[in-house]
Structure formats: structure tokens, C-alpha cells
Amino acid sequence: MKQKTGLAGIALLLALMFIFNSCASILNTKHQKVTIITQKENEVKIDGEKPKMKNNKYLIKRDKKPKEITISRKGYKDENFVIMQCRKSPLFFFSVIPFGVLFYPPFYDVGKKAYNYDKEINAKSRMLVTPKKEKNYKFIKLNKVAVDIKPEDFKYRYFTTYRQFKKQKDTRESIPFKDKIEVKLENTIFTELLNDILKEKGYIDTTNRVLKSSFLNNMLIDASLTDVTFHHVVNYIGYGLNGTMAYVDITMKWEALDYYQNSVYSQTTKTTSGQFIINDSENDIFLTATKDAIEYGLIEFMNTEKVATLLKDNSQKELEKSYKEITIPVSDQYVTNLAQSVEASLTIKNQKGHGSGFFISNEGHIITNYHVVKDTANLKAILNNESEYDVEVLRTSKIHDLALLKINTKNTIPFKISASKKIQIASDIYAIGTPSGEDLSQTVSKGIISGIRKIHGDSKLIQTDASINHGNSGGAIINKEGTVIGVVSSKLNGYGIEGVAFGIPAYEIADKLKIRVN
């Protein structure tokens, strides 16, 4: 009888020990009421869904899984926070008293409901206004995206618990990234990330048009990633891993360029991404967090007063409207055949290569493209007889890609510029210039006028199938009488594209540069 009583007592003791040592897991509720502090205009989602609420508090499930909180507001960038169960439930103390002292290790309560989230979560966010493209804003094109990170600037910080992260997130020592995770950084990845962001905000022209870029309609951006710190937070509670998350700090240099790739503004941003749960690949989360941080940097850059001004800047249009006329002396004789046209053409040598040009007076006045002479340092004009002259830039039109130059010489017979707007499609034309290398100066190629294409405003381009190559820019397009009907400006490049080149109509030369022949 005593033996049965003793066994019953032991069974009761074990039952009580089990109950007490699992108090938190048994008695705690399935959901915890949590206060999330954020701006009243914001919408809160947890793991992508609208959470349930009770008494103005959010009900968050105790399941030992991290929760991703998204704060959103129309017209603003979303923010992400990750929270994890990291605090022992008050009921835990019933688990160790009075029996836990003796049986603490084997009966330690590590159930899903044994740990709580913070009672109060400060989710007041940066809430950056996403820059919306206005009708009068320019489109943006990525010019160059670079990853310029030195090994010492590619860092990794690791936290073994969520509580450790909260306490030491600003002071935790970083280590070389490559010792922990191998991530391949390619420029193409960041180009795609930036393009996706710009396209989403409406800054990339997605219309299926070839002739859509111009000085008035486009701005370019250079972006360079110079510093990265990857923060990796794991959450070991009880006897196991209960969730991981990551976020990224990045430093980026941004540079705004005009259509001709002249730098007009630069800024460096240092931004921190939102926090994201790691479910599968750390590498995928690194890219997700990096995209998020890049978006913060891009928004910060584009929200600056200077960039906003550049996006809607039309000062060049007003400047060119204010040009006063430049008088050029009329010549006694003009080019009338191809032999003379070669003599009246020349090469314009610049810092990065060369372009072409042609005489329009016998006192050294020359026409070429603006983009050929945009860098005015050490410009040289090389004539057909190989003589070389310093160049003076008298006037430019960035809008129409034209320039009027002057050299100190009495040259041979100049070209006559056609003032007619009647350009006959399918008529024969000749393009004269210096394709590819300087040793190919004054090359003549024959073609036809393939079409007349409308671009910005009332401006048009002549399309031709004449052989046009790098270095032809600024050269003359003439008819069989030797009269200039256009200025070579560009060529379509790409796989399978041949015989598609463009020229500025000659009648625009005098109009846009305000030239009068007298």
C-alpha cells in the first residue's frame, strides 16, 4: 500500500513539474497584443497581410517565426521592419519555481508560446516621398553603373540573437564580407535594379520609338556603389534557431549628366535598407536589401532641389532664343561638284577622338555637331591638305546638336547651305566625313534619303542609308549639285541594324544658330 502511495506521489510530482515547467507554453495565449507606433496616416501589414487588432493593439502570433512588418502610405516608399520573439514570458518563472532549480535543464520550457515580442514596437519611419514624374520632367537614362568597392569597404556584421542586435546594432564590429558569404557583384545586377526602380516611377520612356532622346527630353545618371555593410541577424532562443533576417548599409555616388554626358551635379548618399526575413538564399536577400537601399539613395538624390531643377530645366531653350544674329560674308563661289566638296570638308579633332565638319564661308567659318566640340579643350581642325588649325567656337545649339566654328584661314570654295524645306525622299545624296580613323579623312559615301522623321517640337531628321560610321558626325550631306541638305548627326547601332543613319536638315543651321549670310 505504501509502495502504491509512493508511486502515486511521484506521478503527481512529475505531473506538477510538467505543468509548472510548461506554464508559459500551456497558459500563454496563441497571439500577443503588441502596440506598433507609427504615423497615423500609415498602413501596417504583417507578412504582407492586414493584421487583426484588439483594443487598438495588433495581434501577432507566437509561433517562433520572425514577422516582417511593412509600413506604407500612398505616394511614399514602403518601409520594412522585422520583429522576433526574444523575451521570456512572465509565466516562465512559474516553470522554474519551485521545481526548476532541480530540473532546469531537462525541463526548460522552450515552446512556441514561451517567448514574447516586445510589448511596444517603434515603427516611426522615414517615409520618403517617392518622386513622381511630372509631365514637364525629363526622362532619365542610366549612363554608367559601377561597382567600385575596395575589399576593406565590403563588410559583414553578425548577431547571434535578436536581443543582441537591438542592443549593439550601432557598435557591433564588422568583419570582411568574403569570409562569410560569397556574393558576386556585377554591374549588370545594379543596372537592372536601377532600371526597375526608374521604370516603376515613370522616368524611363517605355514607348517603342527609336527617335525619342534629345537634350530637352533626357537626363542621364551615373551611379557608383562604393561601400557595403551586410547585417545578418539570427535568433537563437531555447535550443534552436528561430528565424534570421538581414539588412544592408550602402554608400553610393550619384552624378547627373546632361544629354551629352556633361556632369552637372553630383552627390553621395549613405542609406540603410529595410529589414527582410531570410527564408532561403542569403544571396537573394542581399540583393533584395541592396535594391531597397539603392532605392532609398535614388529617392534621396532625386528629391534634392538641384535634381528637381535639372529635371524641368528649360533654360537652354530661352538662351538659344536670345541669340543675336551672326553675319557671315557671302562667297563669290560655292562647291558645285564632288571634287570641290572634298576640299571643303575637314576633320575636327577633340580630346577623345574626332568628328567631321565643313566650310560655309571662305573666311574659315565651319559647321559641325555640338557633341563633336562639347569639350572645347585643344580642338583642332585638320584640312584635306593635312594643315592643322586651332579652333574657336563661336556658337552652339545643344538642343539641335549644331555648332559654328572659326579658324584663321582663307580656305578654298565653301559649301552653299540649302534653305529649302522640300527634301525629296529617295533622291541620291552623298555623305562626306572622316569615318573611324583620321587617315580616312574626307571619305565620300553614296546613299538615298530614306525618310523624313519628326522628333521634338517642330524639328525633323533626314534618314539615309548612306554608309555612316564613328567620326562622320558633323560632316556634310549633299546633293549631286554639291549643296548641303543636311549635317550628319547619328546612326542606329545594334545587332542586325544596317543602313540607318540620320542628319539634321540644312535649313535648321541658319535658323537654330542665328546665322545670316550677307
C-alpha positions in Angstrom: 0.0 0.0 0.0 2.8 2.3 0.9 4.5 1.5 -2.4 1.4 2.4 -4.4 1.1 5.6 -2.4 4.8 6.4 -3.1 4.3 5.8 -6.8 1.2 7.9 -6.9 3.1 10.7 -5.2 6.0 10.5 -7.7 3.5 10.6 -10.6 1.8 13.6 -9.1 5.1 15.3 -8.6 6.1 14.7 -12.2 2.7 15.9 -13.4 3.1 19.1 -11.4 6.6 19.5 -12.6 5.5 19.1 -16.2 2.7 21.6 -15.7 4.8 24.2 -13.9 7.8 23.7 -16.3 5.5 24.3 -19.3 3.4 27.1 -17.8 4.3 29.6 -20.5 3.6 27.2 -23.3 0.3 25.9 -21.8 -1.2 29.1 -20.3 0.1 31.8 -22.7 -2.3 32.9 -25.4 -1.7 32.0 -29.1 -1.4 35.7 -30.0 0.3 38.5 -28.3 -1.1 42.0 -28.1 1.5 44.4 -29.4 1.5 48.2 -29.8 3.1 49.4 -33.1 3.8 53.1 -33.0 3.8 54.7 -36.4 2.3 57.8 -38.1 -1.5 57.7 -38.1 -1.6 58.0 -41.9 0.4 54.8 -42.4 -1.0 51.4 -43.1 0.6 48.4 -41.3 0.8 44.9 -42.8 2.4 41.9 -41.2 3.9 39.3 -43.5 2.0 41.0 -46.3 -1.4 40.8 -44.8 -3.6 43.3 -42.8 -3.3 42.1 -39.2 -6.1 41.6 -36.7 -6.5 44.2 -33.9 -7.9 44.2 -30.4 -8.2 47.2 -28.2 -6.0 49.2 -30.6 -3.3 46.6 -30.4 -2.0 44.3 -33.1 -2.5 40.5 -32.5 0.8 38.8 -33.5 1.0 35.0 -33.5 3.5 33.4 -31.1 5.0 30.7 -33.4 8.8 31.3 -33.0 8.9 32.7 -36.6 10.1 36.2 -37.4 7.5 38.7 -38.6 8.0 41.2 -41.4 6.2 44.5 -40.8 5.6 46.7 -43.8 4.7 50.4 -43.3 3.1 52.0 -46.3 1.4 55.2 -47.4 0.3 56.3 -50.8 3.0 58.4 -52.5 5.7 57.3 -50.1 8.3 54.5 -50.2 7.4 51.4 -48.2 9.4 50.6 -45.1 10.2 47.1 -43.7 10.9 46.0 -40.1 11.5 42.5 -38.8 10.5 41.6 -35.2 11.2 38.3 -33.4 10.2 36.6 -30.2 13.1 37.4 -27.8 11.7 38.0 -24.3 10.7 35.2 -21.8 7.1 35.2 -20.9 6.4 36.2 -17.3 4.8 32.7 -16.9 8.3 31.3 -17.5 9.2 32.0 -13.9 6.4 29.6 -12.7 8.2 27.0 -14.7 11.4 27.1 -12.6 9.9 27.7 -9.2 9.8 25.6 -7.1 10.9 22.7 -9.2 13.0 24.4 -11.9 16.0 24.8 -9.6 16.4 21.0 -9.6 15.2 20.2 -13.1 16.0 23.4 -15.0 18.0 21.9 -18.0 15.8 18.9 -18.9 12.5 20.7 -18.3 13.3 24.1 -19.6 10.2 25.5 -21.3 11.1 26.2 -25.0 7.6 26.0 -26.5 6.3 28.4 -29.2 4.4 30.4 -26.6 7.2 30.6 -24.0 8.7 33.8 -25.6 7.1 37.2 -26.2 7.7 40.0 -28.7 8.4 43.5 -27.4 5.2 44.9 -26.0 5.8 48.1 -27.9 7.4 48.5 -31.3 8.6 51.9 -32.5 7.9 51.8 -36.3 8.0 55.5 -36.9 9.5 55.6 -40.3 11.4 57.8 -42.7 8.5 57.7 -45.1 10.4 59.3 -48.1 8.2 60.8 -50.7 8.7 58.9 -54.0 9.5 61.4 -56.7 6.7 61.3 -59.2 7.5 62.2 -62.8 5.7 65.3 -63.8 4.7 66.0 -67.4 7.4 68.6 -67.9 10.1 66.5 -66.4 12.8 64.9 -68.5 13.1 61.1 -68.8 16.2 59.5 -67.2 18.6 57.1 -68.8 21.3 55.2 -67.0 24.7 56.1 -68.5 27.0 54.1 -66.3 26.6 51.9 -63.2 29.8 50.9 -61.5 30.7 48.7 -58.5 33.8 50.4 -57.1 34.3 48.6 -53.7 37.6 48.0 -52.1 37.9 44.8 -50.1 38.0 46.8 -46.8 34.8 48.6 -47.8 32.8 45.3 -48.2 31.9 44.4 -44.6 29.7 41.9 -42.7 28.2 42.1 -39.2 26.7 39.1 -37.4 24.4 38.9 -34.5 23.6 35.6 -32.7 20.4 36.8 -31.2 17.7 39.4 -31.9 18.2 41.0 -28.5 22.0 41.3 -29.1 21.2 43.1 -32.4 18.9 45.5 -30.6 21.5 46.3 -28.0 24.5 46.5 -30.2 23.4 47.3 -33.7 25.4 50.5 -33.9 28.6 49.3 -32.3 28.9 45.7 -33.4 32.3 45.1 -35.0 32.2 44.3 -38.7 34.4 41.7 -40.5 35.4 41.2 -44.1 32.3 40.0 -46.1 34.2 37.5 -48.2 35.0 35.4 -45.1 31.3 34.8 -44.5 29.2 34.8 -47.7 30.3 34.8 -51.3 28.2 37.2 -53.3 29.1 38.1 -56.9 28.7 41.8 -57.6 28.2 42.6 -61.2 27.4 45.9 -62.7 24.6 44.4 -64.7 22.7 43.5 -61.5 22.7 47.1 -60.2 21.9 48.4 -63.7 18.8 46.2 -63.7 17.9 47.2 -60.2 18.1 50.9 -61.0 16.3 50.5 -64.3 13.4 48.7 -62.5 13.1 51.5 -59.9 13.2 54.3 -62.6 10.7 52.4 -64.8 8.4 51.9 -61.9 8.5 55.6 -61.1 7.8 56.5 -64.8 11.2 58.1 -65.5 12.1 55.7 -68.3 10.4 56.2 -71.7 9.0 52.8 -72.5 7.4 53.8 -75.8 8.5 51.7 -78.7 10.1 54.7 -80.5 13.6 55.0 -81.9 13.9 58.7 -82.1 12.9 59.7 -78.6 16.1 61.0 -77.0 17.1 64.7 -77.0 18.7 67.4 -74.9 15.4 68.8 -73.8 13.8 65.4 -73.1 16.6 63.4 -71.4 18.9 63.5 -68.4 21.5 60.8 -67.7 22.7 59.3 -64.4 26.0 57.7 -63.4 25.8 55.6 -60.2 28.7 54.0 -58.3 28.4 51.7 -55.4 31.4 52.4 -53.1 30.7 50.8 -49.7 28.6 47.9 -48.4 27.9 46.5 -45.0 25.7 43.4 -44.8 24.0 42.9 -41.4 23.0 39.3 -40.6 20.8 38.7 -37.5 19.9 35.2 -36.3 17.7 34.4 -33.3 18.8 31.5 -31.1 16.3 31.1 -28.3 15.9 27.9 -26.3 17.6 25.1 -28.0 17.3 26.1 -31.7 17.4 28.7 -34.4 14.2 30.7 -34.6 14.5 32.9 -37.6 17.0 35.0 -39.4 16.9 38.5 -41.1 19.2 40.8 -42.9 19.6 44.5 -43.9 22.2 46.4 -45.8 24.1 49.8 -45.4 25.4 51.2 -48.7 27.2 54.2 -49.9 26.6 55.4 -53.5 27.9 58.2 -55.5 25.4 59.7 -57.9 26.1 62.0 -60.8 23.6 63.8 -63.0 24.6 64.3 -66.6 23.0 66.2 -69.5 22.2 64.6 -72.8 25.8 65.0 -74.0 27.2 63.4 -70.8 28.4 66.6 -69.3 28.4 66.4 -65.5 26.0 68.9 -64.0 25.6 67.7 -60.4 26.9 65.0 -58.0 26.0 63.8 -54.6 27.0 60.9 -52.2 24.2 59.1 -50.3 24.6 56.7 -47.3 21.4 54.7 -46.8 20.1 51.7 -44.9 17.7 49.2 -46.3 14.7 47.9 -44.7 14.9 44.6 -42.8 14.0 41.4 -44.6 13.4 37.8 -43.4 15.8 35.2 -44.8 13.8 32.2 -45.8 16.0 30.6 -48.5 19.1 32.1 -50.0 21.2 34.7 -48.2 22.4 35.9 -51.6 18.8 36.6 -52.7 18.1 38.6 -49.6 21.3 40.5 -50.1 20.1 41.6 -53.5 16.6 42.4 -52.2 18.1 44.5 -49.3 20.5 46.2 -51.7 17.8 47.1 -54.1 15.9 48.6 -51.2 18.9 50.6 -50.0 19.6 51.8 -53.6 16.0 52.9 -53.9 16.4 55.0 -50.7 19.6 56.5 -52.2 18.0 57.2 -55.5 15.0 58.8 -53.9 17.2 61.0 -51.7 19.2 62.0 -54.7 16.2 62.8 -56.9 14.4 64.7 -54.1 17.2 67.2 -53.9 16.3 70.7 -55.1 19.1 70.7 -57.6 18.0 67.4 -59.4 14.3 68.6 -59.4 15.5 71.8 -61.1 17.5 69.9 -63.6 14.6 67.6 -64.5 12.5 70.5 -65.5 15.2 72.9 -66.7 14.4 74.7 -69.9 17.0 77.5 -69.6 18.8 76.3 -72.7 15.7 77.0 -74.8 15.5 80.5 -73.5 19.2 81.0 -74.0 19.1 79.9 -77.6 16.1 82.1 -78.3 18.1 85.1 -77.1 20.9 84.6 -79.6 21.7 87.6 -81.7 22.5 87.1 -85.4 26.0 86.3 -86.5 26.8 87.6 -90.0 28.9 85.5 -92.3 30.2 87.0 -95.6 28.8 85.7 -98.8 31.2 83.9 -101.0 31.9 84.6 -104.7 31.9 80.9 -105.4 30.4 77.7 -103.9 31.0 74.0 -104.3 29.4 72.6 -107.4 30.9 69.1 -107.6 32.2 66.2 -105.5 35.9 67.1 -106.1 35.3 70.5 -104.6 33.2 69.1 -101.8 36.2 67.0 -100.6 38.3 70.2 -100.5 35.6 72.0 -98.4 35.4 69.2 -95.8 37.6 68.7 -92.8 38.3 66.7 -89.6 37.6 68.2 -86.1 40.0 66.6 -83.6 38.9 66.7 -79.9 40.2 65.3 -76.6 38.6 61.9 -77.1 38.8 61.4 -80.8 37.5 63.2 -83.8 34.4 64.3 -85.8 33.8 66.0 -89.1 32.9 69.4 -90.4 32.6 71.6 -93.5 33.3 75.2 -94.5 30.4 77.6 -95.1 32.5 80.7 -95.9 35.9 81.4 -97.4 36.9 83.1 -94.2 37.2 80.0 -92.1 33.6 79.5 -90.8 32.8 75.9 -90.1 29.7 73.8 -89.3 29.7 70.7 -87.2 27.8 68.9 -84.4 27.8 70.3 -80.9 28.7 66.9 -79.5 31.9 66.9 -81.5 33.1 70.1 -79.8 31.4 69.9 -76.4 34.8 69.6 -74.8 36.5 72.8 -76.1 40.0 72.0 -74.9 42.6 71.6 -77.6 40.2 71.5 -80.5 42.0 71.2 -83.9 40.8 71.5 -87.5 42.6 69.3 -89.9 42.1 70.3 -93.6 42.2 68.0 -96.6 45.8 69.2 -97.3 46.7 68.0 -93.7 47.3 71.5 -92.4 46.2 72.0 -88.8 44.5 75.0 -87.1 43.3 76.0 -83.7 39.5 76.2 -83.4 37.3 79.0 -82.0 33.8 78.0 -81.0 31.5 80.9 -82.0 28.1 79.5 -81.1 26.5 76.2 -80.2 23.0 74.8 -80.1 22.8 71.9 -77.5 19.1 71.5 -78.4 19.7 70.9 -82.1 23.3 69.5 -81.8 24.9 72.2 -84.0 28.0 74.3 -83.7 29.5 77.2 -85.6 33.3 77.3 -85.5 36.0 79.6 -86.9 39.6 79.0 -87.9 42.1 81.6 -89.0 42.4 80.8 -92.7 41.3 81.8 -96.2 40.1 78.5 -97.3 39.0 77.1 -100.7 35.5 77.2 -102.1 32.9 76.7 -99.3 29.5 74.9 -99.4 26.2 76.5 -100.0 23.5 75.7 -97.5 20.1 74.8 -98.8 17.3 76.8 -97.2 14.6 74.7 -98.7 12.3 72.5 -96.5 11.3 70.4 -99.5 13.5 67.3 -99.3 12.8 64.7 -101.9 12.6 61.1 -100.5 14.5 58.5 -102.5 16.8 61.2 -104.1 20.5 60.5 -104.2 22.8 62.0 -101.6 26.4 61.9 -100.6 27.9 62.0 -97.1 31.4 63.4 -96.6 33.4 62.9 -93.4 36.1 61.1 -91.6 34.8 57.7 -90.5 36.6 55.6 -87.9 40.3 56.9 -88.3 41.8 60.2 -89.2 43.6 58.6 -92.1 40.2 58.1 -93.7 39.5 61.8 -93.9 37.1 63.2 -96.4 35.6 59.9 -97.3 32.6 60.1 -99.7 29.7 57.6 -99.4 26.6 57.5 -101.5 23.0 56.7 -100.5 19.5 57.9 -100.7 17.1 59.8 -98.5 15.1 57.1 -96.9 12.7 59.3 -95.0 12.0 62.4 -93.0 11.4 61.8 -89.3 9.8 64.1 -86.8 11.5 64.5 -83.5 10.9 67.0 -80.7 8.9 70.2 -81.3 8.9 71.1 -85.0 12.3 69.6 -85.6 12.9 66.8 -88.1 15.7 64.4 -89.1 16.8 63.2 -92.5 17.1 59.4 -92.6 19.6 57.9 -95.0 21.1 54.6 -95.9 24.5 56.1 -96.8 27.4 54.5 -95.0 27.9 56.4 -91.8 30.4 55.5 -89.1 32.0 56.8 -86.0 33.8 60.1 -86.9 31.3 61.1 -89.6 29.4 63.3 -87.1 29.2 66.9 -88.2 30.0 66.1 -91.8 28.0 67.4 -94.8 25.2 65.6 -96.5 25.0 67.0 -100.0 23.0 66.5 -103.2 24.6 65.9 -106.7 25.0 69.7 -107.2 27.1 69.9 -104.1 24.6 71.9 -102.0 24.4 70.9 -98.3 21.0 69.5 -97.5 21.9 68.1 -94.0 24.5 67.6 -91.3 25.4 64.0 -90.2 24.3 63.5 -86.6 23.8 59.9 -85.6 23.5 56.3 -86.6 21.5 53.4 -85.2 23.7 50.7 -83.8 22.9 47.2 -82.8 22.8 43.6 -83.9 21.2 43.3 -87.4 20.9 47.1 -87.9 22.5 48.4 -91.1 21.9 51.4 -93.2 20.0 53.6 -90.7 21.6 57.0 -90.2 20.3 60.4 -89.6 21.1 64.0 -90.4 19.9 67.5 -89.3 18.2 69.3 -92.2 20.3 72.1 -93.6 17.6 74.7 -93.3 17.9 74.4 -89.5 21.5 75.5 -89.5 20.9 79.2 -90.1 17.6 79.2 -88.1 18.9 77.5 -84.9 22.4 79.1 -84.9 21.0 82.5 -85.9 23.4 82.9 -88.9 22.8 85.4 -91.6 24.9 85.3 -94.9 25.5 88.8 -96.2 
